[in-house]
Amino acid sequence: MTATLEAPVPSTDTDLAVRLGGVRKVFGHGAAAVTALDGVDLEVGAGEFVCLLGASGCGKTTLLNLVARLDEPTAGDIELRTSRPAVMFQEAALMPWLTAARNVELPLRLAGAGRAERRARTAELLDLVRLSGAGNKRPHELSGGMRQRVALARALASTLDGRGSGLLLMDEPFAALDAITRDVLQGELLRVWRATGSAVLFVTHDVREAVRLGQRVVLLSSRPGRVVREWSVTGLAPSEEQQVVDEVNAALREVISSHAAA
């Protein structure tokens, strides 16, 4: 069954991938300042799959950038309890002059891994995303879905710490794909997540995608973003899943309407 939560699910320190406490982010200064996030409290457990929803401009991508250390919060604390997180974007952003294998290998090379270790790990990851026969192909020779699989393997290469843990930050990675490919990759992502034990913080505008993929769905308010609702969505029956989708959609419409009326 589903339960609506009014506060983040509590976790012990040893069970955490990341904790955000009172996180605020302001861009600019003075009258031109824009507050993107204000007072965000959020925890993601080790190995947990959390989906982040909200209206356009509510600060979802900003939040991912802060967790990834691509930017710094104006106020508040972000405490990472995993190896360095990796980000996967809507576009695969592969190096076009490198093969699929060399793209996956790149973060391992930057981390100082030896050649034999890099090649063995790359082969494992390409096999994990079911691209073991495509390592020698360059991005332009791959379909959109295959490029995103390579991007996923590369992200895993940069975030896994050898103990099967890590934190994967995903910013609408399937939004640019056709419906059939997106559906396939959603299933593949769940398989890879279960195989690796990584925590996932997944941004999406698609409520059904969030309910299908996540163990927990978190809704941000319109700008400035803050956590306003959470739903536990683990182990839902099909009838319950539709009920939760309807409930989350209603809450999202309420957030958008309240912003428009302000």
C-alpha positions in Angstrom: 0.0 0.0 0.0 1.0 3.6 -0.4 1.6 6.1 2.4 1.7 9.8 2.0 4.5 11.3 4.1 4.8 14.8 5.5 8.5 14.7 6.2 11.5 12.8 4.8 11.8 9.2 5.6 14.3 8.9 8.6 17.5 7.0 8.0 20.4 6.1 10.2 23.7 7.6 9.2 25.1 4.2 8.0 22.1 3.8 5.7 22.4 7.2 4.0 23.7 8.0 0.5 23.1 11.7 0.9 21.4 14.1 3.3 20.3 17.6 2.5 19.5 19.9 5.4 17.9 23.4 5.0 19.5 23.7 1.5 19.0 27.1 -0.1 20.3 28.3 -3.5 20.1 31.9 -4.7 21.3 33.0 -8.1 22.4 36.6 -8.6 22.3 39.5 -6.1 20.1 42.3 -5.0 16.9 43.0 -6.8 17.9 40.6 -9.6 18.4 37.7 -7.2 16.4 34.5 -7.9 15.8 32.0 -5.2 15.8 28.5 -6.8 15.6 26.4 -3.7 14.7 27.4 -0.1 14.9 25.1 2.9 15.1 21.7 1.1 15.3 18.8 3.5 15.8 15.4 1.8 17.5 12.1 2.5 18.3 9.3 0.1 19.2 6.0 1.6 22.0 3.8 0.5 20.7 1.8 -2.4 17.4 3.7 -2.5 15.7 4.8 -5.7 14.1 8.2 -5.2 12.2 10.1 -8.0 12.0 13.9 -7.9 9.0 15.6 -9.4 8.0 19.2 -9.7 6.9 21.9 -12.1 9.3 23.4 -14.7 11.7 25.8 -13.0 11.2 24.5 -9.5 14.9 23.7 -9.0 15.1 20.0 -9.7 18.2 20.2 -11.9 19.7 22.8 -9.5 19.3 20.3 -6.7 21.1 17.6 -8.7 23.9 20.0 -9.5 24.4 20.8 -5.8 24.5 17.2 -4.8 27.0 16.5 -7.6 29.2 19.4 -6.3 28.8 21.2 -9.7 27.6 24.2 -7.7 27.5 25.2 -4.0 24.5 25.9 -1.9 23.9 29.5 -0.6 22.9 28.0 2.7 22.3 24.6 4.3 24.3 21.4 4.3 24.8 18.5 1.9 26.3 15.4 3.4 27.5 12.7 1.1 28.0 9.2 2.5 29.0 7.4 -0.8 31.7 7.6 -3.4 31.7 10.6 -5.7 28.2 10.8 -7.4 27.8 10.7 -11.2 25.3 12.6 -13.3 23.4 11.3 -16.3 21.7 13.9 -18.4 18.9 13.9 -21.0 21.5 13.8 -23.7 24.1 11.1 -23.6 27.0 13.6 -24.0 29.4 11.0 -25.2 32.8 11.9 -26.7 32.1 11.5 -30.5 35.7 10.6 -31.3 35.8 7.8 -28.8 34.3 4.3 -29.1 31.7 3.2 -26.7 34.2 1.3 -24.6 36.6 4.2 -24.5 33.8 6.5 -23.3 33.0 4.1 -20.5 36.7 3.8 -19.7 37.3 7.6 -19.5 36.3 8.1 -15.9 38.4 5.1 -14.9 41.4 6.6 -16.7 40.9 9.9 -15.0 40.7 8.1 -11.6 44.1 6.6 -12.3 43.1 3.0 -12.8 45.6 0.8 -14.7 44.9 -0.4 -18.2 44.1 -3.9 -17.4 41.7 -2.8 -14.6 40.1 -0.3 -16.9 39.4 -2.7 -19.7 38.1 -5.4 -17.4 35.7 -3.0 -15.6 34.6 -1.5 -18.9 33.8 -5.0 -20.3 31.8 -5.8 -17.1 29.8 -2.6 -17.4 29.1 -2.9 -21.1 27.9 -6.4 -20.4 25.7 -5.1 -17.6 23.9 -2.7 -19.9 23.7 -5.4 -22.6 26.2 -3.7 -25.0 29.0 -6.2 -24.8 29.2 -6.4 -28.6 29.1 -2.7 -29.3 32.3 -1.6 -27.5 34.1 -0.8 -30.7 31.3 1.4 -32.2 31.4 5.2 -32.0 28.4 7.2 -30.8 27.1 8.0 -34.3 26.9 4.3 -35.1 24.5 3.7 -32.1 20.8 4.4 -31.7 19.6 6.9 -29.1 18.7 4.2 -26.7 22.1 2.5 -27.1 23.9 5.8 -26.5 22.0 6.2 -23.2 23.1 2.7 -22.2 26.7 3.7 -22.8 26.1 6.9 -20.8 24.7 4.8 -18.0 27.7 2.5 -18.1 30.0 5.5 -18.0 28.2 7.0 -15.0 28.4 3.7 -13.2 32.1 3.6 -13.9 32.6 6.9 -12.2 30.4 6.3 -9.2 30.8 2.7 -8.1 33.5 2.3 -5.4 34.1 -1.4 -5.6 31.7 -2.3 -2.9 28.7 -2.1 -5.2 27.6 1.3 -3.7 27.4 4.7 -5.2 25.0 7.6 -6.0 23.6 8.1 -9.5 22.0 11.4 -10.3 19.7 11.2 -13.4 18.3 14.3 -15.0 15.4 13.2 -17.2 17.6 10.7 -19.0 14.9 9.2 -21.1 12.9 12.3 -22.0 14.3 12.6 -25.5 13.6 9.0 -26.5 10.5 7.5 -28.2 7.9 5.8 -26.0 8.9 2.2 -26.8 12.6 2.9 -26.2 11.9 4.8 -23.0 9.8 1.9 -21.7 12.6 -0.6 -22.5 15.2 1.5 -20.8 13.1 2.1 -17.7 13.0 -1.7 -17.3 16.8 -1.9 -18.0 17.5 0.8 -15.4 15.6 -1.1 -12.7 17.6 -4.2 -13.6 20.9 -2.4 -13.4 20.0 -0.6 -10.2 19.2 -3.9 -8.5 22.4 -5.4 -9.8 24.6 -2.6 -8.6 23.0 -1.5 -5.3 23.6 2.1 -6.2 21.4 4.9 -4.8 19.5 6.8 -7.5 18.1 10.3 -7.4 16.0 10.5 -10.6 14.4 13.8 -11.9 11.4 13.5 -14.2 8.3 15.3 -15.3 6.5 12.1 -16.0 4.4 11.0 -12.9 3.8 7.5 -14.2 7.6 7.0 -14.8 8.3 8.2 -11.3 5.8 5.8 -9.7 7.0 2.9 -11.9 10.7 3.4 -11.2 11.0 4.8 -7.7 10.7 3.4 -4.2 9.8 6.9 -3.1 8.4 9.9 -5.0 9.2 13.4 -3.8 7.3 16.5 -4.9 8.9 19.9 -4.9 6.9 23.1 -4.7 7.1 25.7 -7.5 10.0 28.1 -7.2 11.5 28.4 -4.7 11.6 24.7 -4.5 11.1 22.8 -1.2 9.8 19.3 -0.4 6.0 19.5 0.0 4.9 15.8 -0.3 6.4 12.3 -0.5 4.9 9.0 -1.4 6.2 5.5 -0.7 5.6 3.5 -3.8 7.4 0.2 -3.2 5.5 -3.0 -4.1 2.3 -1.4 -5.4 -0.3 -3.6 -7.1 -1.5 -2.3 -10.6 -4.7 -0.9 -9.1 -2.7 0.9 -6.4 -0.2 2.2 -8.9 -3.0 4.0 -10.8 -4.4 5.4 -7.6 -1.0 6.9 -6.7 -0.4 8.3 -10.2 -3.8 10.1 -9.9 -2.9 11.3 -6.4 0.5 12.6 -7.4 -0.9 14.3 -10.6 -3.5 16.0 -8.4 -0.8 17.3 -6.0 1.4 18.4 -8.9 -1.5 20.3 -10.5 -2.2 22.0 -7.1 1.4 23.1 -6.8 1.3 24.5 -10.4 -2.0 26.3 -9.8 -0.9 27.8 -6.5 2.2 29.2 -8.2 0.1 30.6 -11.1 -2.2 32.3 -8.7 0.5 33.9 -6.6 
